[in-house]
Amino acid sequence: MTQDSPLKPDDFPVKVENQKLRTQKDEPVAVAETPELADQVAKRLNEHAHQEEQDRWSA
């Protein structure tokens, strides 16, 4: 995944390895300053992706 590539639905849920965020295909997404920040970012990304999926089904 290049730096400018947007995340796709099949990249979720994003997982965390220490400070690194990775897709389900184990591709790097980002590196956070701390493991705690990485957890928070992954949680928010995953929640947002889940909400978008729910919105698609309810439309």
C-alpha distance matrix in Angstrom:
0.0 3.8 6.6 8.1 6.2 8.7 8.9 10.7 13.9 13.0 10.4 13.7 15.6 13.4 15.0 16.2 16.9 19.3 17.6 14.0 12.3 10.1 9.4 12.0 10.0 9.9 6.2 6.9 7.6 10.6 13.7 17.0 20.4 22.0 21.5 23.5 21.4 18.2 20.3 21.4 18.1 16.8 20.1 20.1 16.7 17.9 21.2 20.0 18.0 21.1 23.4 21.5 21.9 25.5 26.1 25.0 27.4 30.2 30.1
3.8 0.0 3.8 5.5 5.3 8.8 10.3 12.8 16.3 16.0 13.5 16.5 18.3 15.9 17.6 18.2 18.9 20.7 18.4 15.1 13.8 12.6 12.5 15.5 13.7 13.2 9.4 8.8 8.7 10.7 13.7 16.9 20.0 22.2 22.3 24.3 21.8 19.0 21.6 22.3 18.8 18.3 21.7 21.2 17.9 19.8 22.9 21.3 19.7 23.2 25.0 23.0 23.9 27.5 27.6 26.6 29.4 32.0 31.5
6.6 3.8 0.0 3.8 5.7 8.4 10.4 13.6 17.0 17.4 14.5 16.9 18.5 15.7 17.4 17.6 18.4 19.7 16.9 14.0 12.9 12.7 13.3 16.7 15.7 14.7 11.0 9.2 7.9 8.7 11.7 14.5 17.3 19.9 20.5 22.2 19.4 17.1 20.0 20.3 16.7 16.8 20.3 19.4 16.5 18.9 21.8 20.0 19.1 22.7 24.2 22.4 23.9 27.2 27.2 26.7 29.6 31.8 31.4
8.1 5.5 3.8 0.0 3.8 6.4 9.5 12.4 16.0 17.0 14.7 17.2 19.1 16.8 19.2 19.9 21.2 22.7 19.8 17.0 15.3 14.9 14.7 18.0 17.2 17.0 13.3 12.1 10.1 11.4 14.7 17.0 19.9 22.5 23.1 24.3 21.2 19.1 21.7 21.5 17.7 18.0 21.0 19.6 16.5 19.1 21.5 19.2 18.3 22.0 23.0 20.8 22.5 25.9 25.3 24.6 27.9 29.9 29.1
6.2 5.3 5.7 3.8 0.0 3.8 6.5 8.9 12.7 13.4 11.5 14.3 16.5 14.8 17.4 18.8 20.4 22.4 20.0 16.8 14.5 13.4 12.3 15.2 14.3 14.7 11.3 11.1 9.4 11.8 15.4 17.9 21.2 23.3 23.2 24.5 21.6 19.1 21.2 21.2 17.5 16.9 19.9 18.6 15.2 17.1 19.8 17.6 16.0 19.6 20.9 18.5 19.7 23.2 22.9 21.9 25.0 27.3 26.6
8.7 8.8 8.4 6.4 3.8 0.0 3.8 6.4 9.9 11.5 9.8 12.0 14.3 13.0 16.2 17.9 20.2 22.2 19.9 16.9 14.0 13.1 11.6 14.3 14.3 15.2 12.3 12.1 9.5 12.0 15.8 17.6 21.1 22.8 22.5 23.2 20.4 18.0 19.6 19.2 15.5 14.9 17.3 15.8 12.2 14.2 16.5 14.0 12.5 16.2 17.2 14.8 16.2 19.6 19.2 18.4 21.6 23.7 23.1
8.9 10.3 10.4 9.5 6.5 3.8 0.0 3.8 6.8 8.3 6.2 8.2 10.5 9.6 13.0 15.2 17.8 20.2 18.3 15.2 11.9 10.6 8.5 10.9 11.6 12.7 10.5 10.8 8.4 11.4 15.1 16.8 20.5 21.6 20.8 21.4 18.9 16.2 17.2 17.1 13.7 12.3 14.6 13.5 9.8 11.1 13.7 11.8 9.6 13.2 14.8 12.8 13.7 17.2 17.4 16.7 19.4 21.8 21.7
10.7 12.8 13.6 12.4 8.9 6.4 3.8 0.0 3.8 5.5 5.4 7.5 10.3 10.7 14.2 17.1 19.7 22.5 21.1 18.0 14.5 12.5 9.5 10.6 11.3 13.4 12.0 13.2 11.5 14.8 18.4 20.2 23.9 24.7 23.4 24.0 21.8 19.0 19.4 19.4 16.3 14.4 16.1 15.2 11.5 11.6 14.1 12.2 9.2 12.1 14.0 11.5 11.5 15.3 15.7 14.2 16.7 19.5 19.4
13.9 16.3 17.0 16.0 12.7 9.9 6.8 3.8 0.0 3.8 5.4 5.9 8.5 10.2 13.8 17.1 20.0 23.0 22.0 19.1 15.4 13.5 10.1 10.2 11.8 14.3 13.8 15.3 13.6 16.8 20.1 21.5 25.2 25.5 23.8 24.0 22.2 19.4 19.1 19.1 16.4 14.1 15.0 14.4 11.0 10.0 12.1 10.7 7.1 9.2 11.4 9.2 8.3 12.1 13.1 11.6 13.6 16.6 17.0
13.0 16.0 17.4 17.0 13.4 11.5 8.3 5.5 3.8 0.0 3.8 5.4 8.0 9.8 12.7 16.2 18.7 22.0 21.6 18.4 14.9 12.2 8.5 7.5 8.7 11.7 11.8 14.1 13.4 16.9 20.1 21.9 25.6 25.7 23.7 24.3 22.9 19.7 19.4 20.1 17.7 14.8 16.1 16.3 12.9 11.4 14.2 13.6 9.9 11.4 14.3 12.6 11.0 14.6 16.2 14.6 15.9 19.2 19.9
10.4 13.5 14.5 14.7 11.5 9.8 6.2 5.4 5.4 3.8 0.0 3.8 6.3 6.7 9.7 12.9 15.4 18.5 17.8 14.6 11.2 8.5 4.9 5.3 6.8 8.9 8.7 10.5 9.7 13.2 16.3 18.1 21.9 22.1 20.2 21.1 19.6 16.3 16.3 17.3 14.6 11.8 13.8 14.2 10.7 9.8 13.2 12.7 9.6 11.8 14.8 13.5 12.8 16.3 17.8 16.8 18.5 21.5 22.3
13.7 16.5 16.9 17.2 14.3 12.0 8.2 7.5 5.9 5.4 3.8 0.0 2.9 4.9 8.1 11.7 14.7 17.7 17.3 14.7 11.0 9.2 6.2 6.0 9.1 10.6 11.2 12.3 11.1 13.9 16.6 17.8 21.4 21.1 18.8 19.2 18.0 14.9 14.2 14.9 12.8 9.6 10.8 11.6 8.5 6.6 9.9 10.2 7.2 8.7 12.0 11.6 10.8 13.8 15.8 15.5 16.8 19.5 20.9
15.6 18.3 18.5 19.1 16.5 14.3 10.5 10.3 8.5 8.0 6.3 2.9 0.0 3.8 6.3 9.9 13.1 16.0 16.0 13.8 10.3 9.0 6.9 6.4 10.1 10.9 12.1 12.9 11.7 14.0 16.2 16.9 20.4 19.6 17.1 17.2 16.5 13.4 12.1 13.2 11.7 8.1 8.8 10.4 8.1 5.4 8.8 10.2 7.9 8.6 12.1 12.6 11.8 14.3 16.7 16.9 17.8 20.3 22.0
13.4 15.9 15.7 16.8 14.8 13.0 9.6 10.7 10.2 9.8 6.7 4.9 3.8 0.0 3.8 6.9 10.2 12.9 12.5 10.1 6.5 5.7 4.8 6.3 9.4 9.1 9.7 9.7 8.4 10.4 12.4 13.4 16.9 16.3 14.0 14.6 13.6 10.3 9.8 11.2 9.3 5.8 8.1 9.7 7.3 6.3 10.1 11.1 9.6 11.2 14.3 14.7 14.6 17.2 19.2 19.5 20.9 23.3 24.7
15.0 17.6 17.4 19.2 17.4 16.2 13.0 14.2 13.8 12.7 9.7 8.1 6.3 3.8 0.0 3.8 6.8 9.8 10.3 8.3 5.8 5.3 6.3 7.1 10.0 8.5 10.1 9.8 9.6 10.8 11.8 12.6 15.8 14.6 11.7 12.9 12.7 9.2 8.4 11.0 10.0 6.6 8.8 11.5 10.0 8.9 12.4 14.1 13.0 14.1 17.3 18.1 17.9 20.2 22.5 22.9 24.0 26.3 28.1
16.2 18.2 17.6 19.9 18.8 17.9 15.2 17.1 17.1 16.2 12.9 11.7 9.9 6.9 3.8 0.0 3.8 6.1 6.8 5.7 4.7 6.2 8.9 10.3 12.6 10.1 11.3 9.9 9.8 9.8 9.5 9.9 12.7 11.2 8.2 9.9 10.2 6.6 6.5 9.8 9.3 6.9 9.5 12.3 11.5 11.3 14.4 16.2 15.8 17.0 19.9 20.9 21.1 23.2 25.4 26.1 27.3 29.4 31.1
16.9 18.9 18.4 21.2 20.4 20.2 17.8 19.7 20.0 18.7 15.4 14.7 13.1 10.2 6.8 3.8 0.0 3.8 5.9 5.1 6.4 7.6 10.7 12.0 13.4 10.2 11.7 10.1 11.2 10.7 9.5 10.5 12.6 11.0 8.1 10.9 11.8 8.5 9.1 12.7 12.4 10.5 13.1 15.9 15.2 15.1 18.2 19.9 19.4 20.7 23.6 24.5 24.6 26.9 29.0 29.6 30.8 33.1 34.7
19.3 20.7 19.7 22.7 22.4 22.2 20.2 22.5 23.0 22.0 18.5 17.7 16.0 12.9 9.8 6.1 3.8 0.0 3.8 5.7 8.3 10.5 14.0 15.6 17.0 13.7 14.7 12.4 13.0 11.4 9.1 9.0 10.1 7.9 5.2 8.6 10.0 7.6 8.7 12.1 12.5 11.6 14.0 16.6 16.6 17.0 19.7 21.4 21.5 22.9 25.5 26.6 27.1 29.1 31.1 32.0 33.4 35.3 37.0
17.6 18.4 16.9 19.8 20.0 19.9 18.3 21.1 22.0 21.6 17.8 17.3 16.0 12.5 10.3 6.8 5.9 3.8 0.0 3.8 6.7 9.9 13.5 16.0 17.2 14.0 14.0 11.0 10.8 8.4 5.6 5.2 6.8 5.7 4.4 7.8 7.7 5.4 8.1 10.8 10.4 10.4 13.3 15.1 15.0 16.2 18.8 20.0 20.4 22.2 24.5 25.3 26.3 28.5 30.1 31.0 32.7 34.6 35.9
14.0 15.1 14.0 17.0 16.8 16.9 15.2 18.0 19.1 18.4 14.6 14.7 13.8 10.1 8.3 5.7 5.1 5.7 3.8 0.0 3.8 6.4 10.1 12.8 13.7 10.5 10.2 7.2 7.5 5.9 4.5 6.4 9.2 9.2 7.9 10.8 10.0 6.7 9.3 11.9 10.4 9.6 13.1 14.8 13.7 14.8 17.9 18.8 18.5 20.7 23.1 23.5 24.3 26.8 28.4 28.9 30.7 32.8 34.0
12.3 13.8 12.9 15.3 14.5 14.0 11.9 14.5 15.4 14.9 11.2 11.0 10.3 6.5 5.8 4.7 6.4 8.3 6.7 3.8 0.0 3.8 7.1 10.0 11.5 9.0 8.6 6.2 5.3 5.2 6.2 7.8 11.3 11.3 9.7 11.6 10.3 6.6 8.4 10.5 8.4 6.8 10.5 12.0 10.3 11.3 14.7 15.3 14.8 17.1 19.6 19.8 20.5 23.1 24.7 25.1 27.0 29.1 30.3
10.1 12.6 12.7 14.9 13.4 13.1 10.6 12.5 13.5 12.2 8.5 9.2 9.0 5.7 5.3 6.2 7.6 10.5 9.9 6.4 3.8 0.0 3.8 6.7 7.7 5.3 5.3 4.5 5.2 7.3 9.1 11.4 14.9 14.9 13.0 15.0 14.0 10.2 11.4 13.6 11.4 8.9 12.3 13.9 11.5 11.7 15.4 16.0 14.5 16.7 19.6 19.5 19.6 22.5 24.2 24.1 25.8 28.4 29.5
9.4 12.5 13.3 14.7 12.3 11.6 8.5 9.5 10.1 8.5 4.9 6.2 6.9 4.8 6.3 8.9 10.7 14.0 13.5 10.1 7.1 3.8 0.0 3.8 5.2 5.0 5.2 6.5 6.7 9.9 12.4 14.6 18.3 18.3 16.3 17.8 16.6 13.0 13.5 15.3 12.9 10.0 12.8 14.0 11.0 10.6 14.4 14.7 12.4 14.5 17.7 17.1 16.8 19.9 21.7 21.2 22.8 25.6 26.6
12.0 15.5 16.7 18.0 15.2 14.3 10.9 10.6 10.2 7.5 5.3 6.0 6.4 6.3 7.1 10.3 12.0 15.6 16.0 12.8 10.0 6.7 3.8 0.0 3.8 5.3 7.4 9.7 10.5 13.6 15.8 17.8 21.3 20.9 18.4 19.8 19.2 15.5 15.3 17.3 15.4 12.0 14.1 15.9 13.0 11.5 15.1 15.9 13.2 14.5 18.0 17.6 16.4 19.5 21.7 20.9 21.9 25.0 26.3
10.0 13.7 15.7 17.2 14.3 14.3 11.6 11.3 11.8 8.7 6.8 9.1 10.1 9.4 10.0 12.6 13.4 17.0 17.2 13.7 11.5 7.7 5.2 3.8 0.0 3.8 5.5 9.0 10.7 14.1 16.4 19.1 22.6 22.5 20.3 22.2 21.4 17.7 18.1 20.2 18.0 14.9 17.5 19.0 15.9 14.9 18.5 18.9 16.0 17.7 21.0 20.1 19.0 22.3 24.2 23.1 24.3 27.5 28.5
9.9 13.2 14.7 17.0 14.7 15.2 12.7 13.4 14.3 11.7 8.9 10.6 10.9 9.1 8.5 10.1 10.2 13.7 14.0 10.5 9.0 5.3 5.0 5.3 3.8 0.0 3.8 6.5 9.0 11.8 13.5 16.3 19.6 19.5 17.4 19.7 19.1 15.3 16.1 18.6 16.6 13.8 16.7 18.5 15.8 15.2 19.0 19.6 17.4 19.2 22.5 21.9 21.2 24.4 26.3 25.6 26.9 29.9 31.0
6.2 9.4 11.0 13.3 11.3 12.3 10.5 12.0 13.8 11.8 8.7 11.2 12.1 9.7 10.1 11.3 11.7 14.7 14.0 10.2 8.6 5.3 5.2 7.4 5.5 3.8 0.0 3.8 6.5 9.6 11.9 15.1 18.5 19.2 17.7 20.0 18.8 15.1 16.7 18.7 16.1 13.9 17.2 18.3 15.2 15.5 19.3 19.2 17.1 19.5 22.5 21.5 21.3 24.7 26.1 25.3 27.1 30.0 30.7
6.9 8.8 9.2 12.1 11.1 12.1 10.8 13.2 15.3 14.1 10.5 12.3 12.9 9.7 9.8 9.9 10.1 12.4 11.0 7.2 6.2 4.5 6.5 9.7 9.0 6.5 3.8 0.0 3.8 6.0 8.2 11.6 14.9 15.9 14.9 17.4 15.8 12.4 14.6 16.5 13.7 12.3 15.9 16.8 14.1 15.2 18.8 18.7 17.3 20.0 22.6 21.8 22.3 25.5 26.7 26.4 28.4 31.0 31.7
7.6 8.7 7.9 10.1 9.4 9.5 8.4 11.5 13.6 13.4 9.7 11.1 11.7 8.4 9.6 9.8 11.2 13.0 10.8 7.5 5.3 5.2 6.7 10.5 10.7 9.0 6.5 3.8 0.0 3.8 7.2 10.0 13.6 14.9 14.3 16.0 13.8 10.7 13.0 14.1 10.9 9.9 13.6 13.8 11.1 12.8 16.1 15.6 14.6 17.6 19.8 19.1 20.0 23.1 24.1 24.0 26.3 28.6 29.1
10.6 10.7 8.7 11.4 11.8 12.0 11.4 14.8 16.8 16.9 13.2 13.9 14.0 10.4 10.8 9.8 10.7 11.4 8.4 5.9 5.2 7.3 9.9 13.6 14.1 11.8 9.6 6.0 3.8 0.0 3.8 6.5 10.0 11.7 11.8 13.7 11.2 8.6 11.7 12.6 9.6 9.9 13.6 13.7 11.8 14.1 17.1 16.7 16.5 19.5 21.4 21.1 22.4 25.2 26.0 26.4 28.8 30.8 31.4
13.7 13.7 11.7 14.7 15.4 15.8 15.1 18.4 20.1 20.1 16.3 16.6 16.2 12.4 11.8 9.5 9.5 9.1 5.6 4.5 6.2 9.1 12.4 15.8 16.4 13.5 11.9 8.2 7.2 3.8 0.0 3.8 6.8 8.5 9.1 11.5 9.5 7.3 10.9 12.3 10.2 10.9 14.4 15.0 14.0 16.1 18.9 19.0 19.3 21.9 23.8 23.9 25.3 27.9 28.8 29.5 31.8 33.6 34.4
17.0 16.9 14.5 17.0 17.9 17.6 16.8 20.2 21.5 21.9 18.1 17.8 16.9 13.4 12.6 9.9 10.5 9.0 5.2 6.4 7.8 11.4 14.6 17.8 19.1 16.3 15.1 11.6 10.0 6.5 3.8 0.0 3.8 5.5 6.9 8.5 6.1 5.2 9.0 9.8 8.4 10.1 13.0 13.6 13.5 15.8 18.0 18.4 19.3 21.7 23.3 23.9 25.6 27.7 28.7 29.8 32.0 33.5 34.5
20.4 20.0 17.3 19.9 21.2 21.1 20.5 23.9 25.2 25.6 21.9 21.4 20.4 16.9 15.8 12.7 12.6 10.1 6.8 9.2 11.3 14.9 18.3 21.3 22.6 19.6 18.5 14.9 13.6 10.0 6.8 3.8 0.0 3.8 7.1 8.5 6.7 7.5 10.9 11.5 11.0 13.2 15.6 16.2 16.7 19.0 20.9 21.4 22.7 24.9 26.3 27.1 28.9 30.9 31.8 33.2 35.3 36.6 37.6
22.0 22.2 19.9 22.5 23.3 22.8 21.6 24.7 25.5 25.7 22.1 21.1 19.6 16.3 14.6 11.2 11.0 7.9 5.7 9.2 11.3 14.9 18.3 20.9 22.5 19.5 19.2 15.9 14.9 11.7 8.5 5.5 3.8 0.0 3.8 5.3 5.2 6.3 8.8 10.0 10.7 12.4 14.3 15.6 16.6 18.3 20.0 21.2 22.6 24.3 25.9 27.1 28.7 30.3 31.7 33.2 35.0 36.3 37.7
21.5 22.3 20.5 23.1 23.2 22.5 20.8 23.4 23.8 23.7 20.2 18.8 17.1 14.0 11.7 8.2 8.1 5.2 4.4 7.9 9.7 13.0 16.3 18.4 20.3 17.4 17.7 14.9 14.3 11.8 9.1 6.9 7.1 3.8 0.0 3.8 5.5 5.0 6.2 8.7 9.9 10.5 12.2 14.4 15.3 16.3 18.2 19.9 21.0 22.3 24.3 25.7 26.8 28.4 30.2 31.6 33.1 34.6 36.2
23.5 24.3 22.2 24.3 24.5 23.2 21.4 24.0 24.0 24.3 21.1 19.2 17.2 14.6 12.9 9.9 10.9 8.6 7.8 10.8 11.6 15.0 17.8 19.8 22.2 19.7 20.0 17.4 16.0 13.7 11.5 8.5 8.5 5.3 3.8 0.0 3.8 5.4 5.1 6.3 8.7 10.0 10.6 12.5 14.4 15.4 16.6 18.5 20.1 21.1 22.6 24.5 25.9 27.0 28.6 30.5 31.9 33.0 34.8
21.4 21.8 19.4 21.2 21.6 20.4 18.9 21.8 22.2 22.9 19.6 18.0 16.5 13.6 12.7 10.2 11.8 10.0 7.7 10.0 10.3 14.0 16.6 19.2 21.4 19.1 18.8 15.8 13.8 11.2 9.5 6.1 6.7 5.2 5.5 3.8 0.0 3.8 5.4 5.0 6.1 8.5 9.8 10.6 12.2 14.1 15.3 16.5 18.2 19.8 21.1 22.5 24.3 25.7 26.9 28.7 30.5 31.5 32.9
18.2 19.0 17.1 19.1 19.1 18.0 16.2 19.0 19.4 19.7 16.3 14.9 13.4 10.3 9.2 6.6 8.5 7.6 5.4 6.7 6.6 10.2 13.0 15.5 17.7 15.3 15.1 12.4 10.7 8.6 7.3 5.2 7.5 6.3 5.0 5.4 3.8 0.0 3.8 5.5 5.2 6.1 8.5 10.0 10.5 12.1 14.1 15.3 16.4 18.1 19.9 21.1 22.4 24.2 25.6 27.0 28.8 30.2 31.6
20.3 21.6 20.0 21.7 21.2 19.6 17.2 19.4 19.1 19.4 16.3 14.2 12.1 9.8 8.4 6.5 9.1 8.7 8.1 9.3 8.4 11.4 13.5 15.3 18.1 16.1 16.7 14.6 13.0 11.7 10.9 9.0 10.9 8.8 6.2 5.1 5.4 3.8 0.0 3.8 5.6 5.2 6.1 8.7 10.0 10.5 12.1 14.2 15.3 16.3 18.2 20.0 21.0 22.4 24.2 25.8 27.1 28.5 30.3
21.4 22.3 20.3 21.5 21.2 19.2 17.1 19.4 19.1 20.1 17.3 14.9 13.2 11.2 11.0 9.8 12.7 12.1 10.8 11.9 10.5 13.6 15.3 17.3 20.2 18.6 18.7 16.5 14.1 12.6 12.3 9.8 11.5 10.0 8.7 6.3 5.0 5.5 3.8 0.0 3.8 5.5 5.1 6.2 8.6 9.9 10.5 12.2 14.2 15.3 16.5 18.4 20.0 21.0 22.4 24.5 26.0 26.9 28.6
18.1 18.8 16.7 17.7 17.5 15.5 13.7 16.3 16.4 17.7 14.6 12.8 11.7 9.3 10.0 9.3 12.4 12.5 10.4 10.4 8.4 11.4 12.9 15.4 18.0 16.6 16.1 13.7 10.9 9.6 10.2 8.4 11.0 10.7 9.9 8.7 6.1 5.2 5.6 3.8 0.0 3.8 5.4 5.2 6.1 8.5 9.9 10.6 12.2 14.1 15.3 16.5 18.4 19.9 21.0 22.7 24.6 25.7 27.0
16.8 18.3 16.8 18.0 16.9 14.9 12.3 14.4 14.1 14.8 11.8 9.6 8.1 5.8 6.6 6.9 10.5 11.6 10.4 9.6 6.8 8.9 10.0 12.0 14.9 13.8 13.9 12.3 9.9 9.9 10.9 10.1 13.2 12.4 10.5 10.0 8.5 6.1 5.2 5.5 3.8 0.0 3.8 5.5 5.1 6.0 8.4 9.8 10.5 12.0 14.1 15.3 16.4 18.2 19.8 21.1 22.7 24.3 25.8
20.1 21.7 20.3 21.0 19.9 17.3 14.6 16.1 15.0 16.1 13.8 10.8 8.8 8.1 8.8 9.5 13.1 14.0 13.3 13.1 10.5 12.3 12.8 14.1 17.5 16.7 17.2 15.9 13.6 13.6 14.4 13.0 15.6 14.3 12.2 10.6 9.8 8.5 6.1 5.1 5.4 3.8 0.0 3.8 5.5 5.2 6.1 8.5 9.9 10.5 12.2 14.2 15.3 16.4 18.2 20.1 21.3 22.5 24.3
20.1 21.2 19.4 19.6 18.6 15.8 13.5 15.2 14.4 16.3 14.2 11.6 10.4 9.7 11.5 12.3 15.9 16.6 15.1 14.8 12.0 13.9 14.0 15.9 19.0 18.5 18.3 16.8 13.8 13.7 15.0 13.6 16.2 15.6 14.4 12.5 10.6 10.0 8.7 6.2 5.2 5.5 3.8 0.0 3.8 5.4 5.1 6.0 8.5 9.8 10.5 12.2 14.2 15.2 16.3 18.4 20.1 20.9 22.4
16.7 17.9 16.5 16.5 15.2 12.2 9.8 11.5 11.0 12.9 10.7 8.5 8.1 7.3 10.0 11.5 15.2 16.6 15.0 13.7 10.3 11.5 11.0 13.0 15.9 15.8 15.2 14.1 11.1 11.8 14.0 13.5 16.7 16.6 15.3 14.4 12.2 10.5 10.0 8.6 6.1 5.1 5.5 3.8 0.0 3.8 5.5 5.1 6.1 8.6 9.9 10.6 12.3 14.3 15.3 16.6 18.7 20.0 21.2
17.9 19.8 18.9 19.1 17.1 14.2 11.1 11.6 10.0 11.4 9.8 6.6 5.4 6.3 8.9 11.3 15.1 17.0 16.2 14.8 11.3 11.7 10.6 11.5 14.9 15.2 15.5 15.2 12.8 14.1 16.1 15.8 19.0 18.3 16.3 15.4 14.1 12.1 10.5 9.9 8.5 6.0 5.2 5.4 3.8 0.0 3.8 5.4 5.1 6.1 8.6 9.9 10.5 12.3 14.2 15.4 16.8 18.4 20.1
21.2 22.9 21.8 21.5 19.8 16.5 13.7 14.1 12.1 14.2 13.2 9.9 8.8 10.1 12.4 14.4 18.2 19.7 18.8 17.9 14.7 15.4 14.4 15.1 18.5 19.0 19.3 18.8 16.1 17.1 18.9 18.0 20.9 20.0 18.2 16.6 15.3 14.1 12.1 10.5 9.9 8.4 6.1 5.1 5.5 3.8 0.0 3.8 5.5 5.1 6.1 8.6 9.9 10.5 12.2 14.3 15.5 16.4 18.4
20.0 21.3 20.0 19.2 17.6 14.0 11.8 12.2 10.7 13.6 12.7 10.2 10.2 11.1 14.1 16.2 19.9 21.4 20.0 18.8 15.3 16.0 14.7 15.9 18.9 19.6 19.2 18.7 15.6 16.7 19.0 18.4 21.4 21.2 19.9 18.5 16.5 15.3 14.2 12.2 10.6 9.8 8.5 6.0 5.1 5.4 3.8 0.0 3.8 5.4 5.1 6.2 8.6 9.8 10.5 12.4 14.4 15.3 16.5
18.0 19.7 19.1 18.3 16.0 12.5 9.6 9.2 7.1 9.9 9.6 7.2 7.9 9.6 13.0 15.8 19.4 21.5 20.4 18.5 14.8 14.5 12.4 13.2 16.0 17.4 17.1 17.3 14.6 16.5 19.3 19.3 22.7 22.6 21.0 20.1 18.2 16.4 15.3 14.2 12.2 10.5 9.9 8.5 6.1 5.1 5.5 3.8 0.0 3.8 5.4 5.1 6.3 8.7 9.8 10.7 12.7 14.4 15.6
21.1 23.2 22.7 22.0 19.6 16.2 13.2 12.1 9.2 11.4 11.8 8.7 8.6 11.2 14.1 17.0 20.7 22.9 22.2 20.7 17.1 16.7 14.5 14.5 17.7 19.2 19.5 20.0 17.6 19.5 21.9 21.7 24.9 24.3 22.3 21.1 19.8 18.1 16.3 15.3 14.1 12.0 10.5 9.8 8.6 6.1 5.1 5.4 3.8 0.0 3.8 5.4 5.1 6.3 8.6 10.0 10.9 12.5 14.5
23.4 25.0 24.2 23.0 20.9 17.2 14.8 14.0 11.4 14.3 14.8 12.0 12.1 14.3 17.3 19.9 23.6 25.5 24.5 23.1 19.6 19.6 17.7 18.0 21.0 22.5 22.5 22.6 19.8 21.4 23.8 23.3 26.3 25.9 24.3 22.6 21.1 19.9 18.2 16.5 15.3 14.1 12.2 10.5 9.9 8.6 6.1 5.1 5.4 3.8 0.0 3.8 5.4 5.0 6.1 8.7 9.9 10.5 12.2
21.5 23.0 22.4 20.8 18.5 14.8 12.8 11.5 9.2 12.6 13.5 11.6 12.6 14.7 18.1 20.9 24.5 26.6 25.3 23.5 19.8 19.5 17.1 17.6 20.1 21.9 21.5 21.8 19.1 21.1 23.9 23.9 27.1 27.1 25.7 24.5 22.5 21.1 20.0 18.4 16.5 15.3 14.2 12.2 10.6 9.9 8.6 6.2 5.1 5.4 3.8 0.0 3.8 5.4 5.0 6.3 8.8 9.9 10.6
21.9 23.9 23.9 22.5 19.7 16.2 13.7 11.5 8.3 11.0 12.8 10.8 11.8 14.6 17.9 21.1 24.6 27.1 26.3 24.3 20.5 19.6 16.8 16.4 19.0 21.2 21.3 22.3 20.0 22.4 25.3 25.6 28.9 28.7 26.8 25.9 24.3 22.4 21.0 20.0 18.4 16.4 15.3 14.2 12.3 10.5 9.9 8.6 6.3 5.1 5.4 3.8 0.0 3.8 5.4 5.2 6.5 8.8 10.2
25.5 27.5 27.2 25.9 23.2 19.6 17.2 15.3 12.1 14.6 16.3 13.8 14.3 17.2 20.2 23.2 26.9 29.1 28.5 26.8 23.1 22.5 19.9 19.5 22.3 24.4 24.7 25.5 23.1 25.2 27.9 27.7 30.9 30.3 28.4 27.0 25.7 24.2 22.4 21.0 19.9 18.2 16.4 15.2 14.3 12.3 10.5 9.8 8.7 6.3 5.0 5.4 3.8 0.0 3.8 5.4 5.2 6.2 8.7
26.1 27.6 27.2 25.3 22.9 19.2 17.4 15.7 13.1 16.2 17.8 15.8 16.7 19.2 22.5 25.4 29.0 31.1 30.1 28.4 24.7 24.2 21.7 21.7 24.2 26.3 26.1 26.7 24.1 26.0 28.8 28.7 31.8 31.7 30.2 28.6 26.9 25.6 24.2 22.4 21.0 19.8 18.2 16.3 15.3 14.2 12.2 10.5 9.8 8.6 6.1 5.0 5.4 3.8 0.0 3.8 5.4 5.1 6.1
25.0 26.6 26.7 24.6 21.9 18.4 16.7 14.2 11.6 14.6 16.8 15.5 16.9 19.5 22.9 26.1 29.6 32.0 31.0 28.9 25.1 24.1 21.2 20.9 23.1 25.6 25.3 26.4 24.0 26.4 29.5 29.8 33.2 33.2 31.6 30.5 28.7 27.0 25.8 24.5 22.7 21.1 20.1 18.4 16.6 15.4 14.3 12.4 10.7 10.0 8.7 6.3 5.2 5.4 3.8 0.0 3.8 5.6 5.4
27.4 29.4 29.6 27.9 25.0 21.6 19.4 16.7 13.6 15.9 18.5 16.8 17.8 20.9 24.0 27.3 30.8 33.4 32.7 30.7 27.0 25.8 22.8 21.9 24.3 26.9 27.1 28.4 26.3 28.8 31.8 32.0 35.3 35.0 33.1 31.9 30.5 28.8 27.1 26.0 24.6 22.7 21.3 20.1 18.7 16.8 15.5 14.4 12.7 10.9 9.9 8.8 6.5 5.2 5.4 3.8 0.0 3.8 5.6
30.2 32.0 31.8 29.9 27.3 23.7 21.8 19.5 16.6 19.2 21.5 19.5 20.3 23.3 26.3 29.4 33.1 35.3 34.6 32.8 29.1 28.4 25.6 25.0 27.5 29.9 30.0 31.0 28.6 30.8 33.6 33.5 36.6 36.3 34.6 33.0 31.5 30.2 28.5 26.9 25.7 24.3 22.5 20.9 20.0 18.4 16.4 15.3 14.4 12.5 10.5 9.9 8.8 6.2 5.1 5.6 3.8 0.0 3.8
30.1 31.5 31.4 29.1 26.6 23.1 21.7 19.4 17.0 19.9 22.3 20.9 22.0 24.7 28.1 31.1 34.7 37.0 35.9 34.0 30.3 29.5 26.6 26.3 28.5 31.0 30.7 31.7 29.1 31.4 34.4 34.5 37.6 37.7 36.2 34.8 32.9 31.6 30.3 28.6 27.0 25.8 24.3 22.4 21.2 20.1 18.4 16.5 15.6 14.5 12.2 10.6 10.2 8.7 6.1 5.4 5.6 3.8 0.0
